[in-house]
Amino acid sequence: MPFSDYAIDNFISPELSKLSECNAVEIASRFPQSSHWLANFILNSMFGHPIGADGRKFCYLFLRRAEGAFIDYEEARLALVEFIAGMKDGSRRLLPYFRALHFFEATLPLLWQGFVLFSRLKGEKPFQKGDGSDYERLNTFYNLSKHVHPNDLPPNRLHTIWITNEGLESEAKQMPFASLEKLMVEIGELADMVSSCTWHNSQSAIETAPS
């Protein structure tokens, strides 16, 4: 017997019965090389545009995170689509929801670490506290997923982060899917450039990137 809305919302995850659509858009098709960024970089850095050892360290660190973020985001999106389908056909399969939540939470640190690597190149912080930027939202959710303890949760909450129709949510914090999409696209554009080893003005920055 499928669980009732009350049981789902109070014993499984907040507002779960209202989760009725997947608004995490598909992104990978916009970046056809996203599953080949590392492979492309290896070939380009060896045979096309040689990069020094310090630069290679940066590129590997960044591309591993960018490629991983795309993999985890797509796994999260597909699991969320599966969960929504189960809600609509009445079967109310719950495990896909937790799979989606897991992969969304796995995407956040990869994105954040990727942006931090680039901020070090420019010698500036990704955001200023209180600026309300997508970077600040990402940092907030990254910290929520990283530093979690049951005692930190309010009495009526079972999870630090959960999924709604609009995006990821926590106590008084939101990461809209539209914001997550912008961050994914930005990291994808950077990864396309890094993997191609044709950075023009940014090439010297990569060469001297801190290890």
FIKOLZA-1660 file (N, C-alpha, C; in steps of 0.1 Angstrom, whole numbers, plus 5000, padded with zeros to 4 digits):
% residues 211
   i   px   py   pz ch aa at
   1 5008 4988 5000  A  M  N
   1 5000 5000 5000  A  M CA
   1 5009 5013 5000  A  M  C
   2 5006 5022 4991  A  P  N
   2 5014 5034 4991  A  P CA
   2 5012 5042 5003  A  P  C
   3 5022 5050 5007  A  F  N
   3 5021 5058 5019  A  F CA
   3 5012 5070 5017  A  F  C
   4 5006 5075 5027  A  S  N
   4 4997 5087 5026  A  S CA
   4 5006 5100 5025  A  S  C
   5 5000 5111 5021  A  D  N
   5 5008 5123 5021  A  D CA
   5 5013 5127 5035  A  D  C
   6 5005 5125 5045  A  Y  N
   6 5009 5128 5059  A  Y CA
   6 5021 5120 5062  A  Y  C
   7 5021 5107 5059  A  A  N
   7 5032 5098 5063  A  A CA
   7 5045 5102 5055  A  A  C
   8 5043 5105 5043  A  I  N
   8 5055 5109 5034  A  I CA
   8 5061 5122 5040  A  I  C
   9 5053 5132 5043  A  D  N
   9 5058 5145 5047  A  D CA
   9 5064 5145 5061  A  D  C
  10 5058 5137 5070  A  N  N
  10 5062 5137 5084  A  N CA
  10 5072 5126 5088  A  N  C
  11 5073 5116 5080  A  F  N
  11 5082 5105 5084  A  F CA
  11 5093 5102 5074  A  F  C
  12 5093 5109 5062  A  I  N
  12 5103 5106 5052  A  I CA
  12 5110 5119 5048  A  I  C
  13 5103 5129 5043  A  S  N
  13 5110 5142 5040  A  S CA
  13 5100 5153 5039  A  S  C
  14 5104 5165 5043  A  P  N
  14 5095 5177 5043  A  P CA
  14 5089 5179 5029  A  P  C
  15 5076 5182 5028  A  E  N
  15 5068 5186 5016  A  E CA
  15 5070 5176 5005  A  E  C
  16 5074 5163 5008  A  L  N
  16 5077 5154 4997  A  L CA
  16 5064 5151 4989  A  L  C
  17 5052 5151 4995  A  S  N
  17 5040 5148 4987  A  S CA
  17 5037 5159 4977  A  S  C
  18 5043 5171 4979  A  K  N
  18 5041 5182 4969  A  K CA
  18 5051 5182 4958  A  K  C
  19 5061 5173 4959  A  L  N
  19 5071 5172 4948  A  L CA
  19 5065 5166 4936  A  L  C
  20 5061 5173 4926  A  S  N
  20 5053 5168 4915  A  S CA
  20 5059 5170 4901  A  S  C
  21 5071 5177 4900  A  E  N
  21 5077 5179 4887  A  E CA
  21 5092 5180 4889  A  E  C
  22 5099 5177 4879  A  C  N
  22 5114 5178 4879  A  C CA
  22 5118 5191 4871  A  C  C
  23 5122 5201 4878  A  N  N
  23 5126 5213 4872  A  N CA
  23 5142 5214 4871  A  N  C
  24 5149 5203 4873  A  A  N
  24 5163 5203 4871  A  A CA
  24 5165 5200 4856  A  A  C
  25 5169 5210 4849  A  V  N
  25 5169 5208 4834  A  V CA
  25 5181 5200 4830  A  V  C
  26 5180 5193 4818  A  E  N
  26 5191 5186 4813  A  E CA
  26 5202 5195 4808  A  E  C
  27 5214 5193 4811  A  I  N
  27 5225 5202 4807  A  I CA
  27 5236 5196 4799  A  I  C
  28 5238 5183 4801  A  A  N
  28 5250 5176 4795  A  A CA
  28 5250 5177 4779  A  A  C
  29 5238 5178 4773  A  S  N
  29 5238 5178 4759  A  S CA
  29 5243 5192 4753  A  S  C
  30 5243 5202 4762  A  R  N
  30 5249 5215 4758  A  R CA
  30 5264 5214 4757  A  R  C
  31 5270 5204 4764  A  F  N
  31 5284 5203 4765  A  F CA
  31 5288 5188 4760  A  F  C
  32 5288 5186 4747  A  P  N
  32 5290 5173 4742  A  P CA
  32 5303 5166 4746  A  P  C
  33 5313 5174 4750  A  Q  N
  33 5326 5169 4755  A  Q CA
  33 5327 5167 4770  A  Q  C
  34 5316 5169 4777  A  S  N
  34 5316 5168 4792  A  S CA
  34 5321 5155 4797  A  S  C
  35 5318 5144 4790  A  S  N
  35 5323 5131 4795  A  S CA
  35 5337 5128 4790  A  S  C
  36 5343 5137 4783  A  H  N
  36 5356 5135 4777  A  H CA
  36 5366 5146 4781  A  H  C
  37 5362 5155 4790  A  W  N
  37 5371 5166 4793  A  W CA
  37 5385 5161 4798  A  W  C
  38 5385 5152 4806  A  L  N
  38 5398 5147 4811  A  L CA
  38 5406 5140 4800  A  L  C
  39 5400 5132 4792  A  A  N
  39 5406 5125 4781  A  A CA
  39 5411 5136 4771  A  A  C
  40 5403 5146 4768  A  N  N
  40 5407 5156 4758  A  N CA
  40 5419 5164 4763  A  N  C
  41 5419 5167 4776  A  F  N
  41 5430 5174 4782  A  F CA
  41 5443 5166 4781  A  F  C
  42 5442 5154 4784  A  I  N
  42 5455 5145 4783  A  I CA
  42 5461 5146 4770  A  I  C
  43 5452 5144 4759  A  L  N
  43 5458 5145 4746  A  L CA
  43 5462 5159 4742  A  L  C
  44 5454 5169 4745  A  N  N
  44 5458 5182 4741  A  N CA
  44 5471 5187 4748  A  N  C
  45 5472 5184 4761  A  S  N
  45 5484 5189 4769  A  S CA
  45 5496 5181 4765  A  S  C
  46 5495 5169 4759  A  M  N
  46 5506 5161 4755  A  M CA
  46 5511 5165 4741  A  M  C
  47 5501 5167 4732  A  F  N
  47 5504 5168 4718  A  F CA
  47 5500 5181 4711  A  F  C
  48 5491 5189 4718  A  G  N
  48 5487 5201 4712  A  G CA
  48 5493 5213 4717  A  G  C
  49 5490 5216 4730  A  H  N
  49 5494 5228 4737  A  H CA
  49 5501 5224 4750  A  H  C
  50 5513 5221 4750  A  P  N
  50 5520 5216 4762  A  P CA
  50 5518 5226 4774  A  P  C
  51 5516 5221 4786  A  I  N
  51 5514 5229 4798  A  I CA
  51 5524 5224 4808  A  I  C
  52 5530 5233 4816  A  G  N
  52 5539 5229 4826  A  G CA
  52 5533 5221 4837  A  G  C
  53 5542 5216 4846  A  A  N
  53 5537 5206 4856  A  A CA
  53 5528 5213 4866  A  A  C
  54 5530 5225 4870  A  D  N
  54 5521 5232 4879  A  D CA
  54 5508 5235 4873  A  D  C
  55 5508 5238 4860  A  G  N
  55 5495 5240 4853  A  G CA
  55 5487 5227 4852  A  G  C
  56 5494 5216 4850  A  R  N
  56 5487 5203 4848  A  R CA
  56 5481 5200 4861  A  R  C
  57 5487 5203 4873  A  K  N
  57 5481 5200 4886  A  K CA
  57 5467 5207 4887  A  K  C
  58 5467 5220 4884  A  F  N
  58 5455 5227 4884  A  F CA
  58 5444 5221 4875  A  F  C
  59 5448 5219 4863  A  C  N
  59 5439 5214 4853  A  C CA
  59 5432 5201 4857  A  C  C
  60 5441 5191 4862  A  Y  N
  60 5435 5179 4866  A  Y CA
  60 5426 5180 4878  A  Y  C
  61 5430 5189 4888  A  L  N
  61 5421 5191 4899  A  L CA
  61 5408 5197 4895  A  L  C
  62 5408 5206 4886  A  F  N
  62 5396 5213 4881  A  F CA
  62 5387 5204 4873  A  F  C
  63 5393 5197 4863  A  L  N
  63 5385 5189 4854  A  L CA
  63 5379 5177 4860  A  L  C
  64 5386 5171 4870  A  R  N
  64 5380 5160 4877  A  R CA
  64 5367 5164 4884  A  R  C
  65 5368 5176 4890  A  R  N
  65 5356 5181 4897  A  R CA
  65 5345 5185 4887  A  R  C
  66 5348 5192 4876  A  A  N
  66 5338 5195 4866  A  A CA
  66 5332 5183 4860  A  A  C
  67 5340 5173 4856  A  E  N
  67 5334 5161 4850  A  E CA
  67 5325 5154 4860  A  E  C
  68 5330 5153 4872  A  G  N
  68 5323 5146 4883  A  G CA
  68 5310 5153 4886  A  G  C
  69 5310 5167 4886  A  A  N
  69 5297 5174 4888  A  A CA
  69 5287 5171 4878  A  A  C
  70 5291 5170 4865  A  F  N
  70 5282 5167 4854  A  F CA
  70 5276 5153 4856  A  F  C
  71 5285 5144 4859  A  I  N
  71 5280 5130 4861  A  I CA
  71 5270 5129 4873  A  I  C
  72 5273 5135 4884  A  D  N
  72 5264 5134 4896  A  D CA
  72 5251 5142 4893  A  D  C
  73 5252 5154 4887  A  Y  N
  73 5240 5162 4884  A  Y CA
  73 5230 5154 4876  A  Y  C
  74 5235 5147 4865  A  E  N
  74 5227 5140 4856  A  E CA
  74 5221 5128 4863  A  E  C
  75 5228 5121 4872  A  E  N
  75 5223 5110 4879  A  E CA
  75 5212 5115 4889  A  E  C
  76 5214 5126 4895  A  A  N
  76 5203 5132 4903  A  A CA
  76 5191 5136 4896  A  A  C
  77 5193 5142 4884  A  R  N
  77 5181 5145 4876  A  R CA
  77 5173 5133 4871  A  R  C
  78 5180 5123 4867  A  L  N
  78 5173 5111 4862  A  L CA
  78 5166 5104 4874  A  L  C
  79 5172 5104 4886  A  A  N
  79 5165 5098 4897  A  A CA
  79 5153 5106 4901  A  A  C
  80 5154 5119 4900  A  L  N
  80 5142 5127 4903  A  L CA
  80 5131 5125 4893  A  L  C
  81 5134 5124 4881  A  V  N
  81 5124 5120 4870  A  V CA
  81 5117 5107 4874  A  V  C
  82 5125 5097 4878  A  E  N
  82 5120 5084 4882  A  E CA
  82 5110 5086 4894  A  E  C
  83 5114 5093 4904  A  F  N
  83 5106 5095 4915  A  F CA
  83 5093 5102 4912  A  F  C
  84 5093 5112 4903  A  I  N
  84 5081 5119 4899  A  I CA
  84 5072 5110 4892  A  I  C
  85 5077 5101 4883  A  A  N
  85 5069 5092 4876  A  A CA
  85 5062 5082 4886  A  A  C
  86 5069 5078 4896  A  G  N
  86 5062 5070 4906  A  G CA
  86 5051 5077 4914  A  G  C
  87 5053 5089 4916  A  M  N
  87 5043 5097 4923  A  M CA
  87 5030 5098 4914  A  M  C
  88 5033 5100 4901  A  K  N
  88 5021 5102 4892  A  K CA
  88 5014 5089 4889  A  K  C
  89 5021 5078 4889  A  D  N
  89 5014 5065 4886  A  D CA
  89 5008 5058 4898  A  D  C
  90 5010 5065 4910  A  G  N
  90 5004 5059 4922  A  G CA
  90 5013 5050 4930  A  G  C
  91 5024 5045 4924  A  S  N
  91 5033 5036 4931  A  S CA
  91 5041 5042 4942  A  S  C
  92 5044 5055 4941  A  R  N
  92 5051 5062 4951  A  R CA
  92 5064 5055 4956  A  R  C
  93 5072 5052 4946  A  R  N
  93 5085 5047 4949  A  R CA
  93 5094 5057 4955  A  R  C
  94 5099 5055 4967  A  L  N
  94 5106 5065 4975  A  L CA
  94 5121 5065 4973  A  L  C
  95 5127 5053 4971  A  L  N
  95 5141 5052 4970  A  L CA
  95 5147 5061 4959  A  L  C
  96 5141 5063 4947  A  P  N
  96 5147 5072 4938  A  P CA
  96 5148 5087 4943  A  P  C
  97 5139 5091 4952  A  Y  N
  97 5141 5104 4958  A  Y CA
  97 5154 5105 4966  A  Y  C
  98 5157 5095 4974  A  F  N
  98 5169 5096 4982  A  F CA
  98 5182 5094 4973  A  F  C
  99 5180 5087 4962  A  R  N
  99 5191 5087 4952  A  R CA
  99 5194 5100 4946  A  R  C
 100 5183 5107 4942  A  A  N
 100 5184 5121 4937  A  A CA
 100 5190 5130 4947  A  A  C
 101 5186 5129 4959  A  L  N
 101 5191 5138 4970  A  L CA
 101 5206 5136 4972  A  L  C
 102 5210 5123 4971  A  H  N
 102 5224 5119 4973  A  H CA
 102 5232 5126 4962  A  H  C
 103 5228 5124 4949  A  F  N
 103 5236 5129 4938  A  F CA
 103 5236 5144 4937  A  F  C
 104 5225 5151 4941  A  F  N
 104 5225 5165 4942  A  F CA
 104 5235 5170 4952  A  F  C
 105 5235 5164 4964  A  E  N
 105 5244 5167 4975  A  E CA
 105 5259 5164 4970  A  E  C
 106 5261 5154 4962  A  A  N
 106 5274 5151 4957  A  A CA
 106 5279 5161 4947  A  A  C
 107 5269 5167 4940  A  T  N
 107 5273 5178 4930  A  T CA
 107 5278 5190 4936  A  T  C
 108 5272 5194 4948  A  L  N
 108 5276 5207 4954  A  L CA
 108 5290 5209 4957  A  L  C
 109 5297 5200 4964  A  P  N
 109 5311 5202 4967  A  P CA
 109 5320 5202 4955  A  P  C
 110 5317 5194 4945  A  L  N
 110 5325 5194 4933  A  L CA
 110 5324 5208 4926  A  L  C
 111 5312 5213 4925  A  L  N
 111 5310 5227 4919  A  L CA
 111 5318 5237 4928  A  L  C
 112 5316 5237 4941  A  W  N
 112 5322 5247 4949  A  W CA
 112 5337 5246 4948  A  W  C
 113 5343 5234 4949  A  Q  N
 113 5358 5233 4948  A  Q CA
 113 5363 5237 4935  A  Q  C
 114 5355 5235 4924  A  G  N
 114 5359 5240 4911  A  G CA
 114 5360 5255 4911  A  G  C
 115 5350 5262 4916  A  F  N
 115 5350 5276 4916  A  F CA
 115 5361 5282 4925  A  F  C
 116 5364 5275 4936  A  V  N
 116 5374 5280 4945  A  V CA
 116 5388 5279 4938  A  V  C
 117 5390 5269 4930  A  L  N
 117 5403 5268 4923  A  L CA
 117 5404 5280 4914  A  L  C
 118 5394 5284 4907  A  F  N
 118 5395 5295 4898  A  F CA
 118 5396 5308 4905  A  F  C
 119 5390 5309 4917  A  S  N
 119 5391 5322 4925  A  S CA
 119 5405 5324 4929  A  S  C
 120 5413 5313 4932  A  R  N
 120 5427 5314 4936  A  R CA
 120 5435 5319 4924  A  R  C
 121 5432 5315 4912  A  L  N
 121 5439 5321 4900  A  L CA
 121 5438 5336 4899  A  L  C
 122 5426 5341 4902  A  K  N
 122 5423 5355 4901  A  K CA
 122 5427 5363 4914  A  K  C
 123 5430 5355 4925  A  G  N
 123 5434 5362 4937  A  G CA
 123 5422 5369 4944  A  G  C
 124 5410 5364 4943  A  E  N
 124 5399 5370 4949  A  E CA
 124 5389 5359 4954  A  E  C
 125 5380 5363 4963  A  K  N
 125 5370 5354 4968  A  K CA
 125 5359 5352 4958  A  K  C
 126 5353 5340 4958  A  P  N
 126 5342 5338 4949  A  P CA
 126 5330 5347 4952  A  P  C
 127 5328 5351 4964  A  F  N
 127 5317 5360 4967  A  F CA
 127 5320 5368 4980  A  F  C
 128 5313 5379 4982  A  Q  N
 128 5313 5387 4994  A  Q CA
 128 5302 5383 5003  A  Q  C
 129 5304 5381 5015  A  K  N
 129 5294 5377 5025  A  K CA
 129 5282 5386 5024  A  K  C
 130 5270 5380 5022  A  G  N
 130 5258 5388 5021  A  G CA
 130 5254 5393 5008  A  G  C
 131 5262 5389 4997  A  D  N
 131 5259 5395 4984  A  D CA
 131 5247 5388 4977  A  D  C
 132 5243 5377 4983  A  G  N
 132 5231 5370 4977  A  G CA
 132 5233 5363 4964  A  G  C
 133 5246 5361 4960  A  S  N
 133 5249 5356 4947  A  S CA
 133 5247 5340 4947  A  S  C
 134 5247 5335 4935  A  D  N
 134 5246 5320 4934  A  D CA
 134 5258 5314 4940  A  D  C
 135 5270 5320 4940  A  Y  N
 135 5282 5314 4946  A  Y CA
 135 5280 5314 4962  A  Y  C
 136 5273 5324 4967  A  E  N
 136 5271 5324 4982  A  E CA
 136 5261 5313 4985  A  E  C
 137 5251 5311 4977  A  R  N
 137 5241 5300 4979  A  R CA
 137 5248 5287 4978  A  R  C
 138 5257 5285 4968  A  L  N
 138 5264 5273 4967  A  L CA
 138 5273 5270 4979  A  L  C
 139 5280 5280 4984  A  N  N
 139 5288 5278 4996  A  N CA
 139 5280 5274 5008  A  N  C
 140 5268 5280 5009  A  T  N
 140 5259 5277 5020  A  T CA
 140 5255 5263 5020  A  T  C
 141 5251 5258 5008  A  F  N
 141 5246 5244 5007  A  F CA
 141 5258 5234 5008  A  F  C
 142 5269 5238 5003  A  Y  N
 142 5281 5230 5005  A  Y CA
 142 5284 5228 5019  A  Y  C
 143 5284 5239 5027  A  N  N
 143 5287 5237 5042  A  N CA
 143 5276 5229 5049  A  N  C
 144 5263 5231 5044  A  L  N
 144 5253 5223 5051  A  L CA
 144 5254 5208 5048  A  L  C
 145 5259 5205 5036  A  S  N
 145 5260 5190 5034  A  S CA
 145 5273 5185 5040  A  S  C
 146 5283 5194 5042  A  K  N
 146 5296 5189 5047  A  K CA
 146 5296 5188 5063  A  K  C
 147 5290 5198 5069  A  H  N
 147 5290 5199 5084  A  H CA
 147 5276 5196 5089  A  H  C
 148 5272 5183 5090  A  V  N
 148 5259 5180 5094  A  V CA
 148 5260 5171 5107  A  V  C
 149 5250 5174 5116  A  H  N
 149 5249 5166 5128  A  H CA
 149 5235 5166 5132  A  H  C
 150 5229 5155 5136  A  P  N
 150 5215 5154 5140  A  P CA
 150 5211 5165 5150  A  P  C
 151 5220 5168 5159  A  N  N
 151 5216 5178 5169  A  N CA
 151 5214 5192 5163  A  N  C
 152 5219 5194 5151  A  D  N
 152 5218 5207 5145  A  D CA
 152 5204 5209 5138  A  D  C
 153 5197 5198 5136  A  L  N
 153 5184 5198 5130  A  L CA
 153 5173 5203 5139  A  L  C
 154 5163 5211 5135  A  P  N
 154 5152 5215 5143  A  P CA
 154 5144 5202 5146  A  P  C
 155 5136 5202 5157  A  P  N
 155 5128 5190 5161  A  P CA
 155 5119 5184 5150  A  P  C
 156 5114 5193 5141  A  N  N
 156 5105 5188 5131  A  N CA
 156 5112 5185 5117  A  N  C
 157 5125 5185 5117  A  R  N
 157 5133 5182 5105  A  R CA
 157 5141 5169 5105  A  R  C
 158 5140 5161 5095  A  L  N
 158 5147 5149 5094  A  L CA
 158 5160 5150 5085  A  L  C
 159 5161 5160 5077  A  H  N
 159 5172 5162 5068  A  H CA
 159 5177 5176 5068  A  H  C
 160 5189 5178 5065  A  T  N
 160 5195 5191 5063  A  T CA
 160 5191 5198 5050  A  T  C
 161 5190 5190 5040  A  I  N
 161 5187 5195 5026  A  I CA
 161 5176 5186 5021  A  I  C
 162 5166 5191 5014  A  W  N
 162 5156 5183 5007  A  W CA
 162 5153 5190 4994  A  W  C
 163 5145 5183 4986  A  I  N
 163 5142 5187 4972  A  I CA
 163 5127 5192 4971  A  I  C
 164 5125 5203 4964  A  T  N
 164 5112 5208 4962  A  T CA
 164 5110 5210 4946  A  T  C
 165 5099 5214 4942  A  N  N
 165 5097 5217 4928  A  N CA
 165 5106 5228 4923  A  N  C
 166 5109 5237 4932  A  E  N
 166 5117 5249 4928  A  E CA
 166 5132 5246 4929  A  E  C
 167 5137 5237 4937  A  G  N
 167 5151 5234 4938  A  G CA
 167 5154 5227 4951  A  G  C
 168 5166 5229 4956  A  L  N
 168 5171 5224 4969  A  L CA
 168 5167 5234 4980  A  L  C
 169 5164 5228 4991  A  E  N
 169 5159 5237 5002  A  E CA
 169 5165 5232 5015  A  E  C
 170 5167 5241 5024  A  S  N
 170 5171 5238 5038  A  S CA
 170 5163 5248 5047  A  S  C
 171 5166 5248 5059  A  E  N
 171 5159 5257 5069  A  E CA
 171 5162 5271 5065  A  E  C
 172 5152 5278 5059  A  A  N
 172 5153 5292 5055  A  A CA
 172 5163 5295 5044  A  A  C
 173 5168 5285 5037  A  K  N
 173 5177 5287 5026  A  K CA
 173 5172 5279 5014  A  K  C
 174 5175 5285 5002  A  Q  N
 174 5171 5279 4989  A  Q CA
 174 5182 5279 4979  A  Q  C
 175 5183 5269 4971  A  M  N
 175 5191 5268 4959  A  M CA
 175 5182 5265 4948  A  M  C
 176 5177 5275 4941  A  P  N
 176 5167 5272 4930  A  P CA
 176 5174 5264 4919  A  P  C
 177 5167 5256 4912  A  F  N
 177 5172 5248 4901  A  F CA
 177 5178 5258 4890  A  F  C
 178 5172 5270 4889  A  A  N
 178 5177 5279 4879  A  A CA
 178 5191 5284 4883  A  A  C
 179 5194 5286 4896  A  S  N
 179 5207 5290 4900  A  S CA
 179 5217 5278 4898  A  S  C
 180 5213 5266 4901  A  L  N
 180 5221 5255 4899  A  L CA
 180 5225 5253 4885  A  L  C
 181 5215 5256 4876  A  E  N
 181 5217 5255 4861  A  E CA
 181 5228 5265 4857  A  E  C
 182 5227 5277 4862  A  K  N
 182 5237 5287 4858  A  K CA
 182 5251 5283 4863  A  K  C
 183 5252 5278 4875  A  L  N
 183 5265 5274 4880  A  L CA
 183 5271 5262 4872  A  L  C
 184 5262 5253 4868  A  M  N
 184 5266 5241 4860  A  M CA
 184 5271 5246 4846  A  M  C
 185 5264 5255 4840  A  V  N
 185 5268 5260 4827  A  V CA
 185 5281 5267 4828  A  V  C
 186 5283 5275 4838  A  E  N
 186 5295 5283 4840  A  E CA
 186 5307 5273 4841  A  E  C
 187 5305 5263 4850  A  I  N
 187 5316 5253 4852  A  I CA
 187 5319 5245 4839  A  I  C
 188 5308 5243 4831  A  G  N
 188 5310 5236 4819  A  G CA
 188 5317 5244 4808  A  G  C
 189 5315 5257 4808  A  E  N
 189 5322 5266 4798  A  E CA
 189 5337 5267 4802  A  E  C
 190 5339 5267 4815  A  L  N
 190 5353 5268 4820  A  L CA
 190 5360 5254 4816  A  L  C
 191 5353 5243 4818  A  A  N
 191 5359 5230 4816  A  A CA
 191 5362 5228 4801  A  A  C
 192 5353 5233 4792  A  D  N
 192 5356 5232 4778  A  D CA
 192 5369 5239 4774  A  D  C
 193 5371 5251 4780  A  M  N
 193 5384 5259 4778  A  M CA
 193 5396 5252 4783  A  M  C
 194 5395 5247 4796  A  V  N
 194 5406 5241 4802  A  V CA
 194 5410 5228 4795  A  V  C
 195 5401 5220 4791  A  S  N
 195 5404 5207 4784  A  S CA
 195 5410 5209 4771  A  S  C
 196 5407 5221 4764  A  S  N
 196 5412 5223 4751  A  S CA
 196 5426 5229 4751  A  S  C
 197 5430 5234 4763  A  C  N
 197 5444 5240 4765  A  C CA
 197 5446 5252 4755  A  C  C
 198 5435 5259 4752  A  T  N
 198 5437 5271 4743  A  T CA
 198 5431 5283 4750  A  T  C
 199 5437 5287 4761  A  W  N
 199 5431 5297 4770  A  W CA
 199 5435 5312 4767  A  W  C
 200 5444 5314 4758  A  H  N
 200 5448 5328 4755  A  H CA
 200 5453 5335 4767  A  H  C
 201 5445 5345 4772  A  N  N
 201 5450 5353 4783  A  N CA
 201 5450 5346 4796  A  N  C
 202 5443 5335 4797  A  S  N
 202 5442 5327 4810  A  S CA
 202 5453 5317 4810  A  S  C
 203 5460 5315 4799  A  Q  N
 203 5470 5304 4798  A  Q CA
 203 5481 5306 4808  A  Q  C
 204 5486 5319 4809  A  S  N
 204 5497 5322 4818  A  S CA
 204 5493 5320 4833  A  S  C
 205 5480 5322 4835  A  A  N
 205 5475 5321 4849  A  A CA
 205 5475 5306 4853  A  A  C
 206 5472 5297 4844  A  I  N
 206 5472 5283 4846  A  I CA
 206 5486 5278 4848  A  I  C
 207 5495 5284 4840  A  E  N
 207 5509 5279 4842  A  E CA
 207 5515 5282 4856  A  E  C
 208 5510 5293 4862  A  T  N
 208 5515 5297 4875  A  T CA
 208 5505 5294 4886  A  T  C
 209 5495 5285 4883  A  A  N
 209 5485 5282 4893  A  A CA
 209 5491 5276 4905  A  A  C
 210 5487 5280 4917  A  P  N
 210 5492 5274 4929  A  P CA
 210 5489 5260 4930  A  P  C
 211 5498 5251 4935  A  S  N
 211 5495 5237 4935  A  S CA
 211 5490 5234 4949  A  S  C
% end
